[in-house]
Amino acid sequence: MKLLLDQNLSRRLCQRLSDIYPQIQHICSKGLETATDQQIWDFAQKEGFVLVSKDGDFHELSFMYGAPPKVIWLRIGNCTTSQTENLLRENKKAIEQFLSDDIAALMLLEAQ
């Protein structure tokens, strides 16, 4: 499960979630901190990543182009890194199911 975290998510999530998502990366670790959304999209597509973002722009790209890459859109507003971590931990099985679905392109996760 290769997750690529967008700029709007903490880099610390990579270390904190590496036990359950061992291939998790942040766009900054890939030299994409100043890249456009389209460049990030193209990179994720080429390298086989799933984009994880709080940004609605990837949601729009997902509707325009479909997958790949798949997009996990976190609709969580302003929250702590711990809250984001918990959301991704609690939804691991749902994320695995989403990734194994050949048709699904977008997954929406919201805080309860």
C-alpha positions as CSV (number, residue, x, y, z in Angstrom):
1,M,0.0,0.0,0.0
2,K,1.9,3.0,-1.3
3,L,0.4,6.1,0.2
4,L,1.6,9.6,-0.8
5,L,0.7,12.3,1.6
6,D,0.0,15.8,0.3
7,Q,1.5,19.0,1.5
8,N,-1.5,19.7,3.8
9,L,-0.7,16.7,5.9
10,S,2.0,16.4,8.5
11,R,5.3,14.8,7.5
12,R,5.3,13.1,10.9
13,L,2.4,10.9,9.8
14,C,4.9,8.9,7.7
15,Q,6.8,7.8,10.8
16,R,3.8,7.4,13.0
17,L,1.9,5.2,10.4
18,S,4.8,3.2,9.0
19,D,3.9,0.2,11.1
20,I,0.7,-0.3,9.2
21,Y,1.5,1.5,6.0
22,P,5.2,0.7,5.4
23,Q,5.4,2.4,2.0
24,I,3.9,5.7,3.2
25,Q,5.7,8.8,1.8
26,H,5.2,12.5,2.0
27,I,5.5,14.6,-1.2
28,C,8.3,16.6,0.4
29,S,10.4,13.4,0.6
30,K,10.0,13.1,-3.2
31,G,11.0,16.6,-4.0
32,L,7.5,17.7,-4.8
33,E,7.0,20.4,-2.1
34,T,6.6,23.1,-4.8
35,A,5.0,20.9,-7.5
36,T,1.6,21.7,-8.9
37,D,-1.4,19.4,-8.3
38,Q,-1.0,18.1,-11.8
39,Q,2.7,17.3,-11.3
40,I,1.9,15.4,-8.1
41,W,-0.9,13.6,-9.8
42,D,1.4,12.5,-12.6
43,F,4.1,11.4,-10.2
44,A,1.6,9.3,-8.2
45,Q,0.3,7.8,-11.3
46,K,3.7,6.9,-12.6
47,E,5.1,5.6,-9.3
48,G,2.0,3.6,-8.3
49,F,1.0,5.8,-5.2
50,V,-2.4,6.5,-3.8
51,L,-2.8,10.2,-3.1
52,V,-4.0,11.1,0.4
53,S,-5.0,14.7,0.8
54,K,-7.3,17.2,2.5
55,D,-7.3,19.2,-0.7
56,G,-10.4,19.1,-2.9
57,D,-8.3,19.6,-6.0
58,F,-7.4,15.9,-6.1
59,H,-11.0,15.1,-5.7
60,E,-11.7,17.1,-8.9
61,L,-8.8,15.5,-10.8
62,S,-10.1,12.1,-9.8
63,F,-13.5,12.9,-11.3
64,M,-11.9,14.3,-14.5
65,Y,-9.4,11.5,-15.1
66,G,-10.4,8.5,-12.9
67,A,-7.7,6.2,-11.5
68,P,-4.9,5.7,-11.4
69,P,-3.9,7.2,-9.1
70,K,-6.6,6.5,-6.5
71,V,-7.4,9.3,-4.1
72,I,-8.2,9.2,-0.4
73,W,-9.8,12.6,0.4
74,L,-9.8,13.4,4.1
75,R,-12.7,15.7,4.9
76,I,-11.5,16.5,8.4
77,G,-10.9,20.3,8.5
78,N,-8.5,21.6,11.0
79,C,-7.4,18.8,13.2
80,T,-4.4,17.5,15.0
81,T,-1.8,15.1,13.5
82,S,-3.0,12.5,16.1
83,Q,-6.6,12.8,14.9
84,T,-5.5,12.3,11.3
85,E,-3.4,9.3,12.4
86,N,-6.3,7.8,14.2
87,L,-8.6,8.2,11.2
88,L,-6.1,6.4,8.9
89,R,-5.5,3.7,11.5
90,E,-9.2,3.1,12.2
91,N,-10.0,2.9,8.5
92,K,-7.1,0.6,7.4
93,K,-9.5,-2.3,6.4
94,A,-11.7,0.1,4.5
95,I,-8.7,1.5,2.7
96,E,-7.4,-2.0,1.8
97,Q,-10.9,-2.8,0.3
98,F,-10.8,0.5,-1.6
99,L,-7.4,-0.2,-3.0
100,S,-8.4,-3.7,-4.1
101,D,-11.5,-2.4,-5.9
102,D,-10.6,-2.1,-9.6
103,I,-13.4,0.4,-10.3
104,A,-13.2,2.8,-7.3
105,A,-11.1,5.9,-7.9
106,L,-12.0,8.1,-4.9
107,M,-12.5,7.3,-1.2
108,L,-13.9,9.9,1.2
109,L,-12.9,9.7,4.9
110,E,-14.6,11.9,7.5
111,A,-14.0,12.2,11.2
112,Q,-16.8,10.8,13.3
